[in-house]
Amino acid sequence: MVILEIKHLKKYYGNFKGIENVSLKLDKGDIYGFIGPNGAGKSTTIRTIMGLINKTSGDIYFNGEKLDSNDPLIKEKIGYLPSEVNLYDDMTVSELFDYHESFYNKDISKRRKELVRLLKINESKKIEDLSLGNLKKVGIVLSLMHSPELLILDEPTSGLDPIMQKTLHNILIQEKEKGTTILYSSHVLSEVSNVCDKIGFIKDGVIIKEDLIENIKKDNYTYLTISSKDVSRIKKDLKLEVKDEKDNEIKFINNIGVNELIKKLANYNIDKLLIEDISLEDLFVNYYK
């Protein structure tokens, strides 16, 4: 079942391109990693979905119907965490959560308490006294406490320490098991690889690649480490990107097939040869060349 579908979404600021022809689908229970460097168009896409900015053209569907972000019944079904959390400074965390609870015609206090416990939040503190990490944790609770069908997270781990990042990822995996659909926007690929099923790379406002994360990991890229006195000749012959080099050892980012590689290297004296799976971070760099 398709929960969120975006068709040919475009946003221009005058003559300046925000996003161009962005299309994607999220099925029920998907965790979709929306990846790109800062300025690629991730937040513009998300703010357009949320109705915070007006689209230039294109369509957005939620549960098969055109999304009207001004409809309070739809807002009840969506949770949103912006990249920068701005809240009422003069409220305590407890007062803010009480205020948020008042928006809903259902009891969401149990989920609130559970999230506060998991994220170790002190509800007696004022918003203005919170660190960046604690402010982000409050934003996470606000996005999740009403048990949304669709959860949209924009750079959710910025400001969180590694322990809290892991806690958040565990929460998201539990949400997936409940059937929650999650759009997870980040520029940190290692985060996405831990929790996401699908991934979309956006560059200059355009999605340049989209696939299951397991398929992306199988792309024909590997690390190739060679120890040889012929390193300089090998480097010139293979014409591969160098990841690291020291003395008579060199590490490449390799996209040459094994059979062809063996034929090429047969011309040299090789002391040591190692082929390893590439990290998603380095795949990311190759997609953005």
Backbone as CSV, one residue per row, in Angstrom:
resi,resn,N_x,N_y,N_z,CA_x,CA_y,CA_z,C_x,C_y,C_z
1,MET,0.848,-1.199,0.000,0.000,0.000,0.000,0.883,1.248,0.000
2,VAL,0.659,2.138,-0.950,1.451,3.367,-1.051,0.903,4.406,-0.064
3,ILE,1.761,4.869,0.846,1.360,5.872,1.835,1.651,7.281,1.324
4,LEU,2.858,7.475,0.791,3.257,8.789,0.272,3.754,8.627,-1.154
5,GLU,3.217,9.428,-2.060,3.692,9.425,-3.447,3.892,10.863,-3.909
6,ILE,5.066,11.116,-4.456,5.394,12.437,-4.994,5.611,12.287,-6.490
7,LYS,4.928,13.120,-7.275,5.024,13.041,-8.734,5.527,14.363,-9.302
8,HIS,6.704,14.322,-9.895,7.259,15.448,-10.675,7.219,16.766,-9.890
9,LEU,7.648,16.696,-8.649,7.606,17.874,-7.783,8.706,18.864,-8.168
10,LYS,8.306,20.110,-8.309,9.251,21.165,-8.696,9.030,22.379,-7.804
11,LYS,10.142,22.983,-7.383,10.068,24.222,-6.621,11.168,25.166,-7.103
12,TYR,10.755,26.320,-7.590,11.686,27.369,-8.004,11.456,28.611,-7.150
13,TYR,12.558,29.265,-6.804,12.502,30.555,-6.127,12.888,31.599,-7.174
14,GLY,11.913,32.124,-7.890,12.226,32.976,-9.035,12.914,32.133,-10.095
15,ASN,14.126,32.518,-10.463,14.892,31.738,-11.434,15.793,30.698,-10.775
16,PHE,15.793,30.672,-9.431,16.675,29.750,-8.712,15.971,28.424,-8.464
17,LYS,16.649,27.340,-8.845,16.071,26.000,-8.699,16.226,25.487,-7.280
18,GLY,15.099,25.107,-6.669,15.138,24.407,-5.390,15.188,22.912,-5.624
19,ILE,14.137,22.398,-6.278,14.088,20.989,-6.698,13.475,20.914,-8.090
20,GLU,13.828,19.846,-8.810,13.403,19.702,-10.198,12.938,18.272,-10.438
21,ASN,11.644,18.079,-10.681,11.130,16.768,-11.103,11.435,15.654,-10.099
22,VAL,11.180,15.896,-8.816,11.383,14.873,-7.786,10.164,13.965,-7.727
23,SER,10.395,12.655,-7.902,9.322,11.663,-7.817,9.792,10.509,-6.931
24,LEU,8.928,10.077,-6.026,9.258,8.911,-5.190,7.980,8.339,-4.587
25,LYS,8.076,7.061,-4.161,6.953,6.378,-3.521,7.427,5.728,-2.229
26,LEU,6.605,5.832,-1.188,6.880,5.145,0.063,5.702,4.231,0.377
27,ASP,5.973,2.938,0.471,4.951,1.966,0.847,4.827,1.899,2.363
28,LYS,3.727,1.361,2.821,3.479,1.224,4.257,4.622,0.446,4.909
29,GLY,5.191,1.006,5.956,6.262,0.340,6.685,7.649,0.556,6.120
30,ASP,7.765,1.316,5.030,9.086,1.637,4.476,9.824,2.625,5.374
31,ILE,11.134,2.456,5.456,11.997,3.533,5.945,12.860,3.937,4.757
32,TYR,12.579,5.104,4.220,13.207,5.576,2.986,14.280,6.598,3.335
33,GLY,15.520,6.308,2.976,16.624,7.218,3.217,16.745,8.229,2.096
34,PHE,16.581,9.484,2.439,16.645,10.573,1.457,17.984,11.266,1.661
35,ILE,18.930,10.993,0.760,20.333,11.328,0.988,20.813,12.393,0.014
36,GLY,21.616,13.304,0.523,22.226,14.314,-0.325,23.010,15.293,0.513
37,PRO,23.998,15.953,-0.073,24.759,16.956,0.675,23.876,18.167,0.998
38,ASN,24.355,18.992,1.888,23.610,20.218,2.215,23.390,21.042,0.949
39,GLY,22.154,21.503,0.749,21.831,22.291,-0.437,21.372,21.481,-1.624
40,ALA,21.262,20.148,-1.462,20.876,19.293,-2.595,19.383,19.352,-2.902
41,GLY,18.559,19.745,-1.910,17.107,19.826,-2.123,16.293,18.984,-1.170
42,LYS,16.929,18.372,-0.181,16.209,17.506,0.756,15.174,18.296,1.559
43,SER,15.629,19.359,2.219,14.714,20.131,3.068,13.644,20.848,2.252
44,THR,13.999,21.286,1.040,12.994,21.920,0.172,11.881,20.938,-0.155
45,THR,12.254,19.689,-0.480,11.253,18.648,-0.759,10.354,18.442,0.450
46,ILE,10.959,18.310,1.619,10.205,18.042,2.843,9.288,19.215,3.205
47,ARG,9.796,20.419,3.096,8.964,21.583,3.434,7.810,21.750,2.461
48,THR,8.015,21.321,1.238,6.926,21.358,0.259,5.866,20.318,0.601
49,ILE,6.310,19.104,0.989,5.368,18.066,1.424,4.531,18.579,2.597
50,MET,5.188,19.248,3.540,4.508,19.709,4.752,3.679,20.976,4.526
51,GLY,3.766,21.563,3.326,3.000,22.770,3.041,3.600,24.021,3.655
52,LEU,4.852,23.940,4.087,5.515,25.107,4.671,5.966,26.077,3.591
53,ILE,6.180,25.554,2.386,6.428,26.393,1.215,5.548,25.867,0.081
54,ASN,5.192,26.731,-0.841,4.339,26.337,-1.953,5.168,25.738,-3.081
55,LYS,4.676,24.657,-3.654,5.363,24.042,-4.793,5.127,24.859,-6.049
56,THR,6.055,24.750,-6.992,5.874,25.385,-8.298,4.968,24.536,-9.175
57,SER,5.206,23.208,-9.130,4.349,22.267,-9.859,4.569,20.870,-9.302
58,GLY,3.740,19.929,-9.762,3.831,18.557,-9.291,2.704,18.231,-8.325
59,ASP,2.636,16.940,-7.941,1.558,16.474,-7.070,2.119,15.645,-5.926
60,ILE,1.458,15.743,-4.773,1.821,14.964,-3.591,0.563,14.239,-3.120
61,TYR,0.668,12.913,-2.922,-0.474,12.102,-2.499,-0.163,11.435,-1.163
62,PHE,-1.143,11.472,-0.267,-1.046,10.790,1.022,-2.212,9.822,1.122
63,ASN,-1.902,8.540,1.270,-2.941,7.503,1.275,-3.836,7.577,0.042
64,GLY,-3.232,7.873,-1.108,-3.958,7.857,-2.376,-4.721,9.126,-2.702
65,GLU,-4.749,10.086,-1.788,-5.465,11.337,-2.034,-4.488,12.501,-2.056
66,LYS,-4.790,13.515,-2.885,-3.915,14.683,-2.934,-3.780,15.295,-1.548
67,LEU,-2.542,15.560,-1.190,-2.254,16.043,0.156,-2.662,17.501,0.312
68,ASP,-3.520,17.738,1.281,-3.876,19.100,1.671,-3.280,19.321,3.053
69,SER,-2.145,20.001,3.091,-1.422,20.146,4.358,-2.165,21.029,5.357
70,ASN,-3.237,21.700,4.916,-4.024,22.531,5.829,-5.151,21.757,6.503
71,ASP,-5.315,20.480,6.117,-6.373,19.655,6.683,-5.906,19.099,8.034
72,PRO,-6.551,19.479,9.143,-6.094,19.016,10.467,-6.182,17.504,10.631
73,LEU,-7.117,16.855,9.935,-7.243,15.400,10.036,-6.039,14.708,9.421
74,ILE,-5.480,15.311,8.352,-4.270,14.767,7.750,-3.063,15.025,8.650
75,LYS,-3.004,16.243,9.215,-1.894,16.583,10.101,-1.806,15.623,11.289
76,GLU,-2.955,15.106,11.733,-2.959,14.154,12.838,-2.214,12.873,12.486
77,LYS,-2.148,12.570,11.192,-1.557,11.302,10.749,-0.093,11.429,10.338
78,ILE,0.450,12.654,10.416,1.830,12.905,10.004,2.626,13.447,11.187
79,GLY,3.834,12.918,11.371,4.770,13.452,12.350,5.937,14.085,11.611
80,TYR,6.391,15.229,12.091,7.438,15.974,11.372,8.483,16.492,12.347
81,LEU,9.737,16.212,12.037,10.857,16.758,12.790,11.709,17.592,11.844
82,PRO,11.714,18.913,11.989,12.538,19.756,11.117,14.016,19.635,11.481
83,SER,14.879,20.073,10.584,16.315,19.990,10.848,16.715,20.913,11.999
84,GLU,16.030,22.038,12.127,16.270,22.957,13.238,14.983,23.079,14.044
85,VAL,15.075,22.729,15.324,13.892,22.717,16.187,13.766,24.066,16.889
86,ASN,12.670,24.767,16.615,12.391,26.055,17.259,11.064,25.954,18.006
87,LEU,11.106,26.161,19.324,9.923,25.980,20.160,9.720,27.199,21.057
88,TYR,8.670,27.169,21.883,8.364,28.291,22.780,9.360,28.306,23.942
89,ASP,10.267,29.278,23.945,11.364,29.323,24.913,10.911,29.424,26.360
90,ASP,9.787,30.115,26.593,9.384,30.379,27.976,8.573,29.251,28.596
91,MET,8.325,28.175,27.846,7.608,27.020,28.373,8.598,26.004,28.952
92,THR,8.127,25.214,29.914,8.899,24.043,30.315,8.597,22.930,29.304
93,VAL,9.440,21.911,29.312,9.214,20.781,28.410,7.867,20.131,28.709
94,SER,7.549,19.988,29.996,6.273,19.389,30.393,5.089,20.202,29.881
95,GLU,5.162,21.520,30.021,4.075,22.390,29.530,3.922,22.275,28.014
96,LEU,5.040,22.182,27.318,4.983,22.052,25.864,4.336,20.740,25.460
97,PHE,4.709,19.651,26.127,4.114,18.349,25.821,2.616,18.340,26.150
98,ASP,2.237,18.966,27.263,0.809,19.062,27.618,0.050,19.818,26.518
99,TYR,0.644,20.901,26.070,0.024,21.720,25.020,-0.143,20.898,23.742
100,HIS,0.893,20.129,23.393,0.846,19.287,22.189,-0.238,18.219,22.330
101,GLU,-0.342,17.628,23.505,-1.364,16.599,23.742,-2.773,17.155,23.525
102,SER,-2.964,18.443,23.841,-4.304,19.042,23.759,-4.811,19.138,22.323
103,PHE,-3.928,18.977,21.337,-4.347,19.068,19.939,-5.117,17.830,19.478
104,TYR,-5.043,16.740,20.232,-5.549,15.454,19.749,-6.762,14.992,20.549
105,ASN,-7.675,14.336,19.837,-8.878,13.800,20.474,-8.680,12.355,20.909
106,LYS,-7.461,12.014,21.270,-7.151,10.678,21.764,-6.082,10.818,22.845
107,ASP,-5.980,9.796,23.684,-5.016,9.824,24.775,-3.645,9.397,24.254
108,ILE,-2.703,10.328,24.220,-1.359,10.011,23.732,-0.329,10.119,24.868
109,SER,-0.820,10.167,26.111,0.084,10.359,27.258,0.984,9.152,27.480
110,LYS,0.480,7.956,27.201,1.280,6.742,27.424,2.502,6.728,26.507
111,ARG,2.277,7.062,25.247,3.396,7.085,24.297,4.377,8.204,24.656
112,ARG,3.843,9.323,25.087,4.695,10.430,25.528,5.630,9.974,26.644
113,LYS,5.077,9.333,27.667,5.882,8.893,28.810,6.946,7.884,28.381
114,GLU,6.559,7.019,27.477,7.496,5.997,26.991,8.674,6.645,26.258
115,LEU,8.396,7.615,25.401,9.459,8.286,24.641,10.338,9.133,25.553
116,VAL,9.724,9.798,26.531,10.489,10.608,27.495,11.464,9.715,28.259
117,ARG,11.002,8.518,28.624,11.880,7.578,29.342,13.016,7.092,28.445
118,LEU,12.688,6.713,27.219,13.713,6.183,26.306,14.777,7.222,25.973
119,LEU,14.341,8.472,25.806,15.259,9.534,25.388,15.852,10.312,26.568
120,LYS,15.454,9.898,27.786,16.016,10.492,29.013,15.859,12.025,29.021
121,ILE,14.620,12.457,28.938,14.306,13.889,28.883,13.857,14.377,30.259
122,ASN,14.394,15.509,30.683,13.981,16.167,31.921,12.862,17.156,31.574
123,GLU,11.622,16.808,31.943,10.466,17.625,31.559,10.342,18.915,32.369
124,SER,11.103,19.048,33.443,10.972,20.245,34.272,11.785,21.424,33.732
125,LYS,12.686,21.161,32.780,13.539,22.230,32.252,12.772,23.133,31.297
126,LYS,13.195,24.403,31.245,12.615,25.321,30.271,13.252,25.085,28.905
127,ILE,12.489,25.322,27.865,12.982,25.138,26.498,14.238,25.975,26.258
128,GLU,14.259,27.201,26.770,15.390,28.098,26.523,16.690,27.606,27.174
129,ASP,16.561,26.690,28.140,17.737,26.185,28.848,18.267,24.876,28.264
130,LEU,17.636,24.377,27.219,18.026,23.079,26.665,19.223,23.209,25.731
131,SER,20.094,22.205,25.766,21.178,22.108,24.789,20.592,21.724,23.437
132,LEU,21.413,21.809,22.396,20.953,21.437,21.058,20.469,19.996,21.013
133,GLY,21.202,19.100,21.678,20.815,17.688,21.682,19.502,17.446,22.396
134,ASN,19.322,18.095,23.548,18.074,17.916,24.294,16.894,18.558,23.576
135,LEU,17.139,19.659,22.884,16.085,20.287,22.080,15.657,19.346,20.953
136,LYS,16.636,18.681,20.348,16.318,17.727,19.276,15.506,16.555,19.830
137,LYS,15.837,16.097,21.028,15.089,14.992,21.645,13.632,15.393,21.901
138,VAL,13.419,16.626,22.342,12.047,17.123,22.533,11.307,17.117,21.199
139,GLY,11.990,17.551,20.133,11.384,17.535,18.801,11.022,16.130,18.351
140,ILE,11.848,15.160,18.691,11.563,13.763,18.335,10.290,13.292,19.026
141,VAL,10.158,13.615,20.310,8.945,13.225,21.047,7.707,13.874,20.425
142,LEU,7.791,15.149,20.091,6.656,15.847,19.483,6.255,15.214,18.150
143,SER,7.228,14.708,17.404,6.922,14.114,16.099,6.319,12.718,16.217
144,LEU,6.549,12.061,17.357,6.170,10.643,17.488,5.045,10.360,18.485
145,MET,4.801,11.276,19.410,3.923,10.933,20.535,2.481,10.673,20.124
146,HIS,2.048,11.150,18.954,0.674,10.900,18.508,0.573,9.684,17.581
147,SER,1.657,8.878,17.497,1.693,7.647,16.705,1.254,7.888,15.257
148,PRO,2.025,8.680,14.505,1.637,9.017,13.127,1.752,7.833,12.175
149,GLU,0.988,7.894,11.087,1.121,6.899,10.015,2.368,7.167,9.182
150,LEU,2.667,8.462,8.993,3.816,8.895,8.212,4.689,9.784,9.085
151,LEU,5.972,9.441,9.172,6.922,10.199,9.969,7.994,10.774,9.037
152,ILE,8.157,12.095,9.082,9.125,12.779,8.217,10.203,13.404,9.094
153,LEU,11.439,12.942,8.908,12.559,13.358,9.745,13.610,14.043,8.893
154,ASP,13.951,15.271,9.239,14.952,16.039,8.503,16.200,16.183,9.383
155,GLU,17.273,15.476,9.015,18.527,15.468,9.788,18.233,15.175,11.274
156,PRO,17.633,14.021,11.572,17.150,13.775,12.936,18.230,13.571,13.991
157,THR,19.452,13.192,13.599,20.466,12.901,14.611,21.431,14.048,14.863
158,SER,21.288,15.160,14.147,22.199,16.284,14.388,22.024,16.780,15.817
159,GLY,23.128,16.867,16.544,23.088,17.293,17.932,22.978,16.162,18.931
160,LEU,22.663,14.934,18.453,22.540,13.795,19.366,23.885,13.105,19.548
161,ASP,24.159,12.650,20.774,25.371,11.884,20.993,25.174,10.463,20.438
162,PRO,26.256,9.687,20.276,26.142,8.351,19.660,25.154,7.417,20.350
163,ILE,25.061,7.505,21.686,24.121,6.639,22.415,22.689,6.990,22.053
164,MET,22.388,8.295,21.996,21.040,8.719,21.648,20.721,8.452,20.177
165,GLN,21.724,8.525,19.317,21.516,8.159,17.910,21.071,6.711,17.811
166,LYS,21.737,5.842,18.553,21.369,4.417,18.541,19.971,4.206,19.110
167,THR,19.661,4.954,20.185,18.316,4.862,20.774,17.256,5.271,19.759
168,LEU,17.504,6.368,19.044,16.556,6.815,18.023,16.389,5.758,16.944
169,HIS,17.486,5.184,16.482,17.391,4.155,15.441,16.575,2.956,15.915
170,ASN,16.741,2.574,17.186,15.947,1.468,17.735,14.465,1.830,17.760
171,ILE,14.159,3.081,18.107,12.764,3.547,18.115,12.184,3.473,16.705
172,LEU,12.961,3.883,15.712,12.472,3.893,14.331,12.236,2.472,13.816
173,ILE,13.090,1.554,14.194,12.896,0.154,13.788,11.611,-0.399,14.414
174,GLN,11.349,-0.028,15.663,10.097,-0.441,16.314,8.892,0.183,15.618
175,GLU,9.035,1.458,15.197,7.948,2.112,14.464,7.671,1.392,13.150
176,LYS,8.717,0.993,12.469,8.565,0.252,11.209,7.776,-1.036,11.451
177,GLU,8.112,-1.731,12.533,7.415,-2.983,12.861,5.926,-2.754,13.114
178,LYS,5.573,-1.540,13.583,4.162,-1.187,13.784,3.463,-0.830,12.478
179,GLY,4.264,-0.611,11.406,3.685,-0.224,10.123,3.831,1.250,9.795
180,THR,4.546,1.995,10.644,4.779,3.422,10.371,5.692,3.567,9.156
181,THR,5.367,4.511,8.290,6.175,4.818,7.108,7.054,6.027,7.429
182,ILE,8.341,5.926,7.093,9.287,6.956,7.533,10.105,7.470,6.352
183,LEU,10.126,8.784,6.200,11.035,9.450,5.266,12.164,10.036,6.097
184,TYR,13.370,9.515,5.903,14.526,9.844,6.733,15.544,10.600,5.888
185,SER,15.614,11.901,6.090,16.514,12.747,5.306,17.811,12.975,6.067
186,SER,18.933,12.776,5.389,20.227,12.939,6.041,21.321,13.152,5.005
187,HIS,22.450,13.711,5.450,23.631,13.742,4.591,24.686,12.780,5.120
188,VAL,24.339,12.004,6.166,25.257,11.034,6.763,24.816,9.637,6.365
189,LEU,25.535,9.053,5.419,25.102,7.798,4.818,25.148,6.623,5.776
190,SER,26.102,6.629,6.704,26.226,5.506,7.630,24.974,5.368,8.498
191,GLU,24.337,6.485,8.849,23.093,6.443,9.618,22.008,5.716,8.837
192,VAL,21.879,6.117,7.592,20.809,5.597,6.745,20.978,4.098,6.514
193,SER,22.218,3.656,6.375,22.469,2.240,6.092,22.049,1.355,7.256
194,ASN,21.965,1.929,8.472,21.598,1.139,9.649,20.100,0.889,9.763
195,VAL,19.284,1.774,9.212,17.839,1.670,9.469,16.960,1.610,8.218
196,CYS,17.475,2.038,7.071,16.598,2.222,5.907,16.516,0.984,5.010
197,ASP,15.366,0.850,4.340,15.161,-0.225,3.369,15.522,0.247,1.964
198,LYS,15.121,1.467,1.667,15.353,2.055,0.354,16.149,3.335,0.523
199,ILE,16.741,3.779,-0.578,17.543,4.991,-0.513,17.409,5.752,-1.822
200,GLY,17.341,7.064,-1.712,17.309,7.918,-2.890,18.368,8.994,-2.746
201,PHE,19.220,9.131,-3.756,20.259,10.165,-3.761,19.741,11.379,-4.523
202,ILE,19.791,12.547,-3.897,19.378,13.772,-4.576,20.591,14.684,-4.755
203,LYS,20.698,15.248,-5.949,21.804,16.150,-6.285,21.253,17.290,-7.119
204,ASP,21.564,18.515,-6.716,21.112,19.704,-7.450,19.608,19.665,-7.739
205,GLY,18.843,19.202,-6.740,17.389,19.204,-6.866,16.799,18.068,-7.679
206,VAL,17.623,17.082,-8.048,17.153,15.958,-8.871,17.580,14.645,-8.215
207,ILE,16.669,13.663,-8.151,17.043,12.336,-7.650,17.837,11.628,-8.736
208,ILE,19.107,11.321,-8.429,19.998,10.735,-9.440,20.084,9.222,-9.344
209,LYS,19.693,8.646,-8.223,19.670,7.193,-8.083,18.729,6.821,-6.964
210,GLU,17.999,5.724,-7.160,17.052,5.238,-6.161,17.030,3.721,-6.230
211,ASP,17.147,3.057,-5.086,17.172,1.596,-5.101,17.040,1.085,-3.677
212,LEU,16.835,-0.243,-3.549,16.910,-0.885,-2.253,18.341,-0.769,-1.748
213,ILE,18.496,-0.588,-0.455,19.837,-0.384,0.075,20.710,-1.617,-0.129
214,GLU,20.086,-2.805,-0.103,20.867,-4.029,-0.316,21.403,-4.097,-1.745
215,ASN,20.656,-3.555,-2.698,21.135,-3.544,-4.084,22.260,-2.536,-4.270
216,ILE,22.142,-1.382,-3.603,23.185,-0.370,-3.710,24.497,-0.906,-3.158
217,LYS,24.402,-1.692,-2.083,25.608,-2.283,-1.509,26.260,-3.283,-2.473
218,LYS,25.451,-3.814,-3.403,25.983,-4.797,-4.357,26.528,-4.155,-5.622
219,ASP,26.461,-2.825,-5.711,26.982,-2.152,-6.906,28.429,-2.557,-7.156
220,ASN,28.833,-2.457,-8.395,30.135,-2.978,-8.801,31.291,-2.075,-8.363
221,TYR,31.282,-1.717,-7.085,32.394,-0.971,-6.508,32.969,-1.777,-5.346
222,THR,34.282,-1.809,-5.242,34.964,-2.477,-4.138,36.181,-1.640,-3.749
223,TYR,36.727,-1.963,-2.593,38.056,-1.473,-2.257,39.064,-2.485,-2.784
224,LEU,40.103,-2.007,-3.415,41.170,-2.857,-3.922,42.488,-2.383,-3.313
225,THR,43.096,-3.232,-2.474,44.373,-2.889,-1.847,45.471,-3.784,-2.425
226,ILE,46.525,-3.147,-2.899,47.627,-3.873,-3.540,48.945,-3.484,-2.885
227,SER,49.738,-4.492,-2.523,51.118,-4.279,-2.086,52.041,-4.776,-3.187
228,SER,52.876,-3.888,-3.678,53.756,-4.240,-4.789,54.833,-3.174,-4.971
229,LYS,55.980,-3.593,-5.458,57.022,-2.634,-5.810,56.679,-1.906,-7.117
230,ASP,55.642,-2.403,-7.807,55.217,-1.805,-9.075,54.029,-0.854,-8.899
231,VAL,53.836,-0.348,-7.690,52.654,0.462,-7.377,52.465,1.615,-8.354
232,SER,53.534,2.343,-8.660,53.391,3.519,-9.530,52.918,3.125,-10.922
233,ARG,53.406,2.010,-11.446,52.965,1.532,-12.769,51.524,1.033,-12.721
234,ILE,51.197,0.320,-11.655,49.821,-0.192,-11.495,48.831,0.973,-11.432
235,LYS,49.214,1.995,-10.687,48.362,3.181,-10.538,48.094,3.821,-11.893
236,LYS,49.114,3.929,-12.707,48.983,4.543,-14.028,48.153,3.665,-14.961
237,ASP,48.283,2.351,-14.827,47.593,1.408,-15.710,46.093,1.317,-15.372
238,LEU,45.760,1.188,-14.076,44.367,0.964,-13.684,43.517,2.233,-13.787
239,LYS,44.151,3.392,-13.587,43.434,4.681,-13.675,42.211,4.723,-12.740
240,LEU,42.373,4.201,-11.524,41.304,4.186,-10.536,41.516,5.287,-9.505
241,GLU,40.420,5.654,-8.821,40.538,6.645,-7.758,41.316,6.052,-6.588
242,VAL,42.282,6.791,-6.094,43.106,6.331,-4.974,42.462,6.757,-3.660
243,LYS,42.228,5.767,-2.808,41.677,6.032,-1.477,42.793,6.316,-0.473
244,ASP,43.886,5.569,-0.591,45.002,5.730,0.336,46.268,5.174,-0.312
245,GLU,47.388,5.752,0.048,48.663,5.293,-0.533,49.790,5.549,0.455
246,LYS,50.619,4.513,0.658,51.801,4.673,1.512,52.839,3.626,1.120
247,ASP,54.072,4.065,0.996,55.182,3.193,0.610,54.816,2.389,-0.638
248,ASN,54.833,1.040,-0.502,54.539,0.177,-1.652,53.121,-0.398,-1.592
249,GLU,52.249,0.292,-0.877,50.863,-0.197,-0.761,49.902,0.895,-1.200
250,ILE,48.882,0.524,-1.955,47.903,1.489,-2.453,46.497,0.898,-2.347
251,LYS,45.548,1.755,-1.999,44.152,1.326,-1.879,43.309,2.132,-2.852
252,PHE,42.619,1.427,-3.737,41.792,2.060,-4.764,40.311,1.909,-4.435
253,ILE,39.493,2.792,-5.007,38.063,2.539,-5.157,37.899,1.965,-6.557
254,ASN,37.497,0.711,-6.614,37.588,-0.072,-7.843,36.216,-0.408,-8.424
255,ASN,36.071,-0.253,-9.733,34.851,-0.720,-10.411,35.189,-1.611,-11.609
256,ILE,36.387,-2.191,-11.596,36.793,-3.129,-12.647,36.394,-4.534,-12.210
257,GLY,35.767,-5.295,-13.091,35.363,-6.663,-12.787,36.566,-7.536,-12.444
258,VAL,36.320,-8.595,-11.661,37.409,-9.439,-11.149,38.235,-10.050,-12.280
259,ASN,37.579,-10.609,-13.300,38.318,-11.267,-14.386,39.222,-10.284,-15.127
260,GLU,38.689,-9.108,-15.444,39.495,-8.096,-16.132,40.628,-7.611,-15.239
261,LEU,40.330,-7.471,-13.958,41.344,-7.013,-13.007,42.512,-7.990,-12.934
262,ILE,42.211,-9.286,-12.866,43.261,-10.302,-12.791,44.146,-10.265,-14.033
263,LYS,43.522,-10.089,-15.185,44.305,-10.001,-16.436,45.267,-8.817,-16.391
264,LYS,44.775,-7.667,-15.908,45.624,-6.476,-15.856,46.776,-6.653,-14.868
265,LEU,46.471,-7.228,-13.715,47.483,-7.353,-12.666,48.471,-8.481,-12.930
266,ALA,48.158,-9.358,-13.869,49.070,-10.473,-14.204,50.399,-9.955,-14.738
267,ASN,50.435,-8.701,-15.175,51.663,-8.125,-15.729,52.616,-7.601,-14.656
268,TYR,52.203,-7.688,-13.377,53.006,-7.094,-12.312,53.331,-8.122,-11.222
269,ASN,54.364,-7.810,-10.447,54.707,-8.622,-9.280,53.890,-8.112,-8.089
270,ILE,52.947,-8.921,-7.642,52.049,-8.539,-6.556,52.447,-9.292,-5.293
271,ASP,52.687,-8.541,-4.227,52.999,-9.182,-2.941,51.736,-9.501,-2.154
272,LYS,50.749,-8.606,-2.276,49.516,-8.792,-1.505,48.367,-8.139,-2.253
273,LEU,47.218,-8.821,-2.248,46.035,-8.303,-2.950,44.817,-8.524,-2.058
274,LEU,44.045,-7.470,-1.841,42.859,-7.567,-0.991,41.702,-6.842,-1.657
275,ILE,40.565,-7.528,-1.811,39.337,-6.929,-2.353,38.284,-6.966,-1.254
276,GLU,37.707,-5.783,-0.938,36.728,-5.675,0.149,35.486,-4.932,-0.327
277,ASP,34.392,-5.138,0.413,33.176,-4.359,0.144,33.448,-2.895,0.445
278,ILE,32.885,-2.024,-0.376,33.068,-0.587,-0.194,32.051,-0.054,0.810
279,SER,32.408,1.010,1.516,31.462,1.650,2.433,30.455,2.469,1.630
280,LEU,29.273,2.646,2.204,28.264,3.460,1.534,28.718,4.912,1.397
281,GLU,29.550,5.372,2.353,30.050,6.746,2.259,30.831,6.966,0.971
282,ASP,31.684,6.005,0.619,32.485,6.170,-0.595,31.654,5.946,-1.860
283,LEU,30.620,5.103,-1.769,29.682,4.988,-2.888,29.000,6.330,-3.120
284,PHE,28.613,6.945,-2.035,27.965,8.254,-2.068,28.838,9.267,-2.816
285,VAL,30.138,9.298,-2.491,31.054,10.220,-3.144,31.119,9.942,-4.651
286,ASN,31.111,8.658,-5.019,31.188,8.320,-6.437,29.925,8.732,-7.197
287,TYR,28.766,8.632,-6.549,27.535,9.050,-7.199,27.515,10.558,-7.439
288,TYR,28.248,11.303,-6.604,28.194,12.761,-6.681,29.309,13.384,-7.499
289,LYS,30.077,12.577,-8.190,31.143,13.129,-9.043,30.545,13.850,-10.223
